[in-house]
Amino acid sequence: MEPTLLDNYARMIDHTNLHADATSADMQKLCQEAKDYHFKMVAINQVQSQLCAQELIHTDIHVGAAIAFPLGQTSIAAKAFEVQDAIQNGATEIDYVINLTQAKAHNWAYLTKEMQTIVAICRQHEVISKVIFENCYLTDEEKIALCQIAKEVEPDFIKTSTGFGTGGATVEDVQLMVKHVGEKVQVKAAGGIRDAKTFKAMIAAGATRIGTSSGIAIIEELKKEAGNHTDAFTI
């Protein structure tokens, strides 16, 4: 494995700390680790957007704000306000959780409007949009219906999970999402991805972004496989 490929792997990782009790020191540590390993993004709760933006200024590492996280049970207007506030405070990516009540009711018109609203705000500000399905609560038919909405609305990514539900990413879900969302929308796998084997399996299934709090352990494992190259992480 070449060093450049190691860096390519690192650039697929959203380095994550979404704990409710995360401190400012924890956020500073997360951002420093993202710089050290050249991760693509830090995934944080919306309220941490400004701090992380300041920590990552003059880098190419994105600030990813989680919206209506982890339940998704807020109105479209509330989610839109959260998105706008996050962007004003420096977020450059948005991961929002869909309204699962409406998904279980098969209210696809509501979910289309929700997705259109959030994606439009992100496009206006040239911010990456990701739609979290939380697949552990959905049937395959419901996942496919959401993929069809995303295929029409075209967010940048659809995402398997928050990591806070009853289950995380699976290879089968990633494959299903890739199959049904089309070529213009990418798939992010998140939740329960803690080692290099699982990481590579998600990529092989078609995921182009991986959300994990185990990014350092995964890259270190890959480095051992590559023969301990260290120059892969130069920013």
N, C-alpha and C positions, 0 to 999 in steps of 0.2 A: 504494500500500500504506500503510495507516494505522499509526501507531506502536503502537497496541494490538495489531495483528496481528503486528508484529515481536516484541513481547514474548510473544505466544502461541507463535510459532515458537521463541523462546529457551526457553520453558517445556516444549518437547518434547525438549530435548537433555539427554542424560546426558553430562556433560563428563568425558572419560576419560583416565586415566593408569594403565595396568596393567603398566608396564615393571618387570621384576625388579629393576633397579638404581635405581628412583626413590628419591630422598632425601627426608628430612623437609622440606627447603627446596622440593623439587618439589611435595610435597603442599600446603604452605602457598601456593605459587603457584597451584596448581590451584584451591584453595578461594577464593582472592582473585579469580581470573578468573571463577569461578562466581558470586560476589557481584556483580562488576562487570557481568556480562552477564545476570544473573538466570536462569541455567540451572536446570533442574529438579533435577539430582542431580550429584554427583561419583561416578564409577565407579572404584573403587579395589580393590586387593587387600585381602583380609580383615584382614590384620595392621595396615593403616593406618586402621582404623575409628575408634579412639579419638582419634587425632590429628586426623582430619578432623571428627569430631563436635565437638571442642573449637574448631576453627577456624570452624565454621559455627553455633555456638550463637547463639540469638536470631535466626536467619534462617529462611526457609521453604524452604531448599535441603536436599535429602535426602542422606544418606550411603548409598551403594550398595556393599555388600560382594560381591565375587566369590567364589564358593564352589566348591571342587574345580576351580580354574581353572588352566590352560585345558583340561585333558584330561578331567576328569570321572571319572577312574579311581580313585575311592575308594569305600569301602563306604557304605551308607546310614547306618550309625551314625556314621561319620567325618564325613559331610556334615552330619548333624544336630548333631553337636558343634560344627562350624565355624559353623553358622548361629546356634546359641545363644550362642556366644562372641562373634560379631560383634554380635549384638543387645545383649548385655550391655555391649559397648564402644561403643555408640552408633549402630550401623547402623540405618537406617530403611527400607532396601530390600535385598533379597537377590536376586542373580542366580546361580543354580547351574547347573552343566553336568551334563547327564544322563550316565548310564553308557552310552557308545557301544558297548562290547562287548556289552552286553545288548540294545541296539537292533539291532545287526547280527545277533544270534542270534534276534531277534524274540521275546524274552522279555518280552512286554508286561505280564505279571503283576508281574514285578520292577519295571519302570519305573512301573507304577501305584502300587505300594507306596512307591517312592522319592518320587514326586511327592506322594502323600498325606502322607507323613511331613514333608517340607519345608514344604509349604503349611500343614499343621496348626500347626507351630511358628510360622510367620509370622502366621497368623490369631490365635493365642493372644496374641501381642505387638503386634497391630495394625500389622504391618510388611508392606510390599508384596512380593509374591513374583513372580519371573520365572524361567522355565524355558528354558535355552539348549539348543537342539536340535543345533547345529553341522551345518547342512544340507549343507555341502560333502561330507560323508561318507555322506549318506543318499540313498536313492532316493525318488522322489515317493511311492511306496506307504508307505515307512517314515515319511516326514514326515506323511502323512495319518493313519497309525495313532497317532502321537504326538499329533496334533491331537485325535483322538477321545478319547484318554485325558485330555488337558487339558480338553476340553469337559465331561467327567464330573467331574473333580477341581476345576476352576475356580481355577487360580492367577490372579493378576491379569494376567499377561502370559505369552506365549510369545515366544521371541526367536530370531532367525535364526542367529546366529553369535557366536563369541568374538572374531573378528578375528585370531586366532592360528592358524587352520586353513589349509587350502589354498585357501579362497575365502571371501568375505564375503557380505553381503546382496545379493539380486537382487530386482528388481521381481516377477519370476515367483514366487519363493518367498513373498514377502509376500502376493501375491494368493492363492496356494494356501492359506497359513495362515489368512488372514482368512476364506476361503470355508469351510474345514472346521472351524474351532474354535468357531464360533458367536458370538453377540453379547455374551456375558458375559465373554469373555476377550479382552484386547487383544493387539496384536502390536507387538513392538519390533524394529526393523531395526538391525543393527550390523555393522560390518566393511566397510571400503572406501568409506565415505561421506565424501567430502572436499570437495565443492563444493555450491553452492546448487541446481544443476540436479538432481543425484542426490538431495539432501535432499528437494526438492519432489516428485520422482518417487516416492520411498518413501512420502511422505505421501499422494500421490494414489492409490497402490496400497492404502492402508488402514492403514499403520503410524501409531500414535499416540505412539510414543516412538522417538527416534533416539539410538543410542550412537555417539559419534564423538570423536576427539581433535582434530578440525578445526572444532569448534563456533565458535570465534572467527572464523576465516576465513569460515565460512558466514554468520554473522550480519553481518559486515562487508560481504560481498557483497550480502546482502539489504538492508542499509542503503543502499547505493549505488543499488540499484533503487528504494528508497523515497524517495530524495532526501535522504539523510543525516539523518533524524530521529534525535535522540539521547535524547529523553525517554522512549523506549520501555523503557529499562532501569532506571528508577527502582524501587527495592525499597520 
